Amino acid sequence: MAETPIDFLLSRRSVRFVEAPGPTDEELSLIFQAAVRAPDHGKLRPWRFALLRGDAIARLVDFAIASVNASDHPMRPEKEASTRRWLARVPVLIAVACRLDYSNPRIPEHERMLSTGAAVTHMLIAAHTLGYGAYWSTGLGTSNSEVAAALGFDPLDYRFMGYVTLGTPIDPPRPVIRPEWSEFVAQWTGPLT
């Protein structure tokens, strides 16, 4: 029996360790098309992406690690080594930012951030549906303004929100035990007193 869309959604999980091949240009187009269908109050389209492939990933890793190590919070040597090993195999890396654009004060910043997060969720689901592993990480200098600026996300205008890695899972994804949804849902029947 063919999987339904809900089956794909319920089987999605983060896959950190991926390798080539990554999505083709046509598949990346579908992934980005899914992203821009995220809820977007006021049609502000706050999502911004920088696509890195091949040598560009290695150059970013070198730049980001150097920038972080020059800051007040350098990486531990073992963290630097594990980050380099991990990203050396990643075929597609997408940097994610939210454009802040305060020209529309009616819509607060947190709604723009939520919309960008929803766009990334759509990307993760689209990648999974296409058979790829995907992982959203807030490491590798996400809080470093030099790294954000190097990716084209001026910290005055953008909130850098991390990276999405895409590729073929190195190992078959292990099942994840999810919490029971009912633990997080309360039926509301009126004001609490």
C-alpha positions in Angstrom: 0.0 0.0 0.0 1.4 3.4 -1.0 2.2 5.8 1.8 -0.2 8.7 2.2 0.9 12.3 2.9 0.1 11.8 6.6 2.3 8.7 6.7 5.2 10.8 5.4 4.6 13.5 7.9 4.3 11.0 10.8 7.5 9.2 9.8 9.7 12.4 9.4 12.7 12.6 11.7 15.9 14.6 11.8 18.8 12.9 10.1 22.1 14.5 10.9 24.6 12.3 9.1 24.2 12.5 5.4 26.4 12.2 2.3 26.1 12.6 -1.4 24.1 12.4 -3.5 22.1 15.4 -2.3 19.0 16.8 -4.0 19.2 17.7 -7.6 18.5 21.2 -8.8 14.9 20.1 -9.6 14.5 18.6 -6.2 15.9 21.7 -4.5 13.4 23.7 -6.5 10.6 21.6 -5.0 12.1 21.9 -1.5 12.2 25.7 -1.8 8.7 25.9 -3.3 7.5 24.0 -0.2 9.3 26.5 2.0 7.6 29.6 0.5 4.2 28.1 1.1 4.6 28.5 4.9 2.0 30.6 6.7 3.0 34.3 6.3 0.9 37.0 8.1 0.9 40.1 5.9 2.7 38.4 3.0 6.0 39.8 4.4 7.9 36.8 3.0 10.6 37.0 5.7 12.4 33.8 4.8 15.9 34.1 3.3 18.2 31.2 2.3 21.8 30.9 1.3 22.5 27.7 -0.7 25.9 26.1 -0.3 27.3 23.1 -2.1 30.7 21.5 -2.7 33.7 23.6 -1.8 31.5 26.4 -0.6 30.6 24.3 2.5 34.3 23.8 3.3 35.0 27.5 2.9 32.2 28.4 5.2 33.3 25.8 7.8 36.8 27.3 7.8 35.5 30.9 8.0 32.9 30.1 10.7 35.3 28.2 12.9 38.0 30.9 12.6 35.5 33.6 13.5 34.1 31.7 16.4 37.6 30.9 17.7 38.5 34.6 17.5 35.5 35.4 19.7 35.0 35.3 23.5 33.6 31.8 23.2 35.9 29.7 21.1 35.1 26.1 20.1 36.6 23.3 22.1 39.0 21.4 19.9 36.9 18.2 20.0 33.8 20.1 19.0 35.7 21.7 16.1 37.0 18.3 14.9 33.5 16.7 15.1 31.9 19.7 13.3 34.5 19.4 10.5 34.0 15.6 10.2 30.2 16.0 10.1 30.1 18.8 7.5 32.8 17.3 5.3 30.3 14.7 4.0 27.2 17.0 3.7 26.4 17.7 0.0 23.9 20.5 0.5 23.9 23.1 3.3 21.2 25.9 3.4 21.7 28.8 5.8 18.4 30.2 7.1 17.6 33.7 8.1 14.5 35.8 8.9 14.4 39.3 7.3 13.3 41.6 10.1 12.0 44.6 7.9 10.3 46.8 10.4 8.4 48.8 7.7 5.3 47.0 8.7 5.0 47.5 12.5 1.6 45.8 12.6 3.2 42.4 12.4 5.6 41.7 15.2 9.0 40.1 14.9 8.0 36.9 16.5 5.4 36.3 13.7 8.2 36.7 11.1 10.4 34.2 13.1 7.5 31.8 13.3 6.9 32.0 9.6 10.6 31.4 8.9 10.5 28.4 11.2 7.4 27.1 9.4 9.3 27.5 6.1 12.1 25.3 7.4 9.6 22.7 8.6 8.1 22.6 5.1 11.7 22.1 3.7 12.3 19.2 6.2 9.1 17.5 5.2 9.7 18.0 1.5 13.2 16.6 1.8 11.9 13.6 3.7 9.1 13.0 1.1 11.8 13.0 -1.6 13.8 10.4 0.3 16.6 12.6 1.7 17.8 13.1 5.2 17.6 16.6 6.6 18.7 18.3 9.8 18.2 21.8 11.2 21.2 22.9 13.3 21.8 26.1 15.1 25.5 25.5 15.5 28.6 26.7 13.5 28.5 30.3 14.3 24.8 31.0 14.2 25.1 33.5 17.0 28.2 35.1 15.4 27.5 38.3 13.6 30.6 37.9 11.3 29.3 34.5 10.1 25.8 35.9 9.5 27.2 38.9 7.6 29.5 36.6 5.5 26.4 34.7 4.4 24.7 37.9 3.4 22.6 38.3 6.5 23.5 41.7 7.9 22.6 41.4 11.6 20.8 44.8 11.5 18.3 43.5 9.0 18.2 39.7 9.6 18.1 37.2 12.3 20.3 34.2 11.4 18.5 31.0 12.4 20.9 28.2 11.5 21.4 25.7 8.8 19.6 22.8 7.1 21.7 19.9 5.9 20.4 17.8 3.1 21.6 14.5 1.6 21.4 10.8 1.5 21.3 9.2 5.0 24.6 7.4 5.8 22.8 4.9 8.0 19.2 3.9 8.0 17.3 6.2 10.3 16.5 4.6 13.6 12.9 4.8 14.9 12.3 7.6 17.3 9.9 7.1 20.2 7.6 10.1 20.2 5.6 11.4 23.1 1.9 10.8 23.3 0.3 13.9 21.9 -2.4 13.9 24.6 0.3 14.9 27.1 0.4 18.3 25.5 -3.3 19.0 24.8 -5.9 20.2 27.3 -9.5 20.7 26.2 -10.5 24.3 27.1 -14.0 24.7 28.3 -13.9 28.3 29.7 -11.8 30.7 31.6 -9.7 29.3 34.4 -10.7 30.6 37.8 
